[in-house]
Amino acid sequence: MNFYIVLVLVSLHFRGVELLSAVTINKVTLQIDPSSPVQSGRNITLTCALDISTAEPSQSHPHQYTFYKEDQIVYTKNDTSDRLQYKITAARVFHSASYSCEVRAEGKRKESNQAALRVTGLQQPVLTLNRNTIREGEEVAVRCAAPEELGSLIFNFYKNLSKGPVRKLTRAVNFAETTFNFEPEERTASFYCTFSVTTVPDAGASPPSAVRNVTISEILKNPIMDVKPAQNVTEGDTFEIICRADDSTSNANQQIIYLRKKKDILTYKTGRVNYTSTAHSQDSGDYECISDLHNVQRSTIKTLRVAELFSKPVLLAEHHEINEGALLNVTCYSRYSTPQNLSTAPGLKYALLKDGTLKTAASVQSGYVNEKASAAEGGLYSCNVTAKGITKSSEQVLIKVYVLVTSPTLSIIGSSEVIAGKSARLKCHSEKGSPPITYVLLRGNQTVSILAVKQEVAVFNVTMSNTGSTQEYRCEAQNRGASSAKLSNAVRITVIVPVSSPTLSMIPGKEVVFEGEDLTLICVVANATLPITFQFFRDEEEHPFHSTTTNSTTAFTEFGGTEHNVGYSCQASNKAGTSRKSNRVSVTVTMAIWKRILIALFCIMIILGVFVFCIVRYKLKQAKNESSVEMAGSEHTDAVRNVFELSSTNTGADQHGDVIEVREINGTEVGSVDVGCGEDSSDPDIEYTEVMHVEPDASRAPVMKGTDTVYSELRKSESEDPDNTDCQGSVEYAQLYHNTVESRQ
């Protein structure tokens, strides 16, 4: 507990000390004395004043003062006073700048105002030479110094009062040195210099230094030059040029003498040179004699003029281009240029040259005539004329002797059959003919292509059109205009037109056909070169079922007995090597008409058969019934009669009109018998009774089963009323089931 109290007290103590030692920098000012502008060389004082407030004025604390020139620190010091001075002794232009100061105290800092200092007046530089007198070829060292100036300086050197500096040097020190050389003709030279401060360009340049002079002593004199016999000579004359050093110089034997014409050095030697030559017209011009010693030169120039002895020859040709076998005529001539008597003039010798080789020579005039020039006569002709050792050549003349083209030969490179759209190569060749030769390819009378070549062969590339016909070509060669044209042989090129897309159709022109009906497929190609190979395909079959090659654009195949639905297509090809496939034709097969008719007839026959069967059965049954009645009538007459007899006496039978109910006959139970009269009976005297046999009684003795139809013929008794004609014997059949008794048997 006590420990914490101590810590609190200590903290309060130090905080109180901090409060007591706190300072406030109110203001910092910078003052320059004397104020700008300041003449260079004066002393300048910069005073930094501090206005500060402290908690304990009686106590003094050190402050840090810093002086700035622009942004560079120039001076810094710790001091307890409220002002500090920075002194510049013998100020120079280099010190011109904007200054400020800064004060730091108790962790506080403050900058002053910006104060400008401008120092004017640059000193006059000092120029010195290493030598005031030099010899030709030597150099002089020049030094410019500004010993009192500071900073980086720019030195300007002037020579012979030039308007601008001949040399400019920048140095970080206050002096600069350089060297100068002199022209051969210079004998004196003067130098002076100025300088400026790099960091203060507005200060301008310094006053110029004092002028220093240099004297250059001559070590050479112009060489002596002689031309013999004179500077004016004629072609063929011999002339001599003598060039030597001046003997008045002590170093004459050390000088190197050069003889030069334009840029060509003709000869050189120490002390003296001689140059001798026969004069030519091209020797005219300026000759320079040069004396050289230690890179110092002197020269003398003289002009040599050479007059023409005779003119440059001229070569004339009657024709520059001739045909082989024509006249070749060339002539060379020259004339005297000097005004002298031709009788005393030296004779001219002519020489005719072809391709640099001598062809003819004559004494007065040179010419060459050939009435039938050959191809070998062509070439470059020139002529030379010689007199007094002088030879002049004419300009070269090109003479061409043309060999006329021979009849060319036209041939086909490759096959004579070309697919339409492709190119054929034709070679036209003339055995002889001077180039260039112009070849013209003709198709019929039409120009196809023109080639001008420098050899005897021309190759034409011709694109074949889609005409699909045989085309005839010729070529024409000429090398000397239309008069030299020659025509070649004819060649024929067959243009193979590839097959176009074929079209497949069929007869009949419907997609549904009857089974077994004949079908014709027709494959047609619009355009193609014959012959054409046609192939017919069924769907999903790799191999054709029919193939034919024909000289027609149409092919067909006929077949019958089609039984299944199927699609067909065709393919056409020819020598072009390409195949084209047609459209697909679908065929739907339906049942044949005869089968339909046969099925219909079969159904009708079945119906008729059933009907006939029913009728026949009915007739047979009816006939059988009639037969049974007749048989029953003969065998059972008595029984029938008994029926009618019993009808009146038997107690088991009740007569009600025309119906007799018979209960039992020979012990057999029977039904009733209708004996009514029929109105439409054809025989009123006959009545039929159908007796039905009933099932026998199972309790009785076994009897023979059978079903008999018995027709009973009932006749009217004589005792009956004759007038009762309406009562005809209507008989209802009675099915009798009876037993065949042994007594009846």
Salt bridges, closest charged atoms under 4 A:
GLU102 OE1 - ARG104 NE 3.38
GLU102 OE2 - ARG109 NH2 2.21
GLU106 OE2 - HIS61 ND1 3.62
GLU111 OE2 - ARG109 NH2 3.10
GLU136 OE2 - ARG187 NH2 3.21
GLU136 OE2 - ARG298 NH2 1.64
GLU138 OE1 - ARG131 NH2 3.24
GLU148 OE1 - ARG92 NH2 3.40
GLU149 OE2 - ARG92 NH2 3.14
GLU177 OE2 - ARG143 NE 3.17
GLU186 OE2 - LYS159 NZ 3.40
GLU218 OE2 - ARG187 NH2 3.43
GLU218 OE2 - ARG298 NE 3.54
GLU235 OE1 - LYS392 NZ 2.72
ASP237 OD1 - LYS388 NZ 3.53
ASP247 OD2 - ARG244 NH1 3.44
ASP283 OD2 - HIS280 ND1 3.55
GLU288 OE1 - ARG260 NH2 2.55
GLU308 OE2 - LYS392 NZ 3.48
GLU318 OE2 - HIS319 NE2 3.90
GLU321 OE1 - ARG480 NH1 3.27
ASP355 OD2 - LYS354 NZ 3.04
GLU377 OE1 - LYS359 NZ 3.56
GLU395 OE2 - LYS312 NZ 2.71
GLU417 OE2 - LYS575 NZ 3.41
GLU431 OE2 - HIS429 NE2 3.41
GLU472 OE1 - ARG492 NH2 2.72
GLU515 OE2 - LYS595 NZ 3.33
ASP539 OD2 - ARG584 NH2 2.53
GLU635 OE1 - HIS636 NE2 3.85
GLU661 OE2 - ARG663 NH1 3.06
GLU664 OE2 - ARG700 NH2 3.52
GLU713 OE2 - ARG715 NH2 2.61
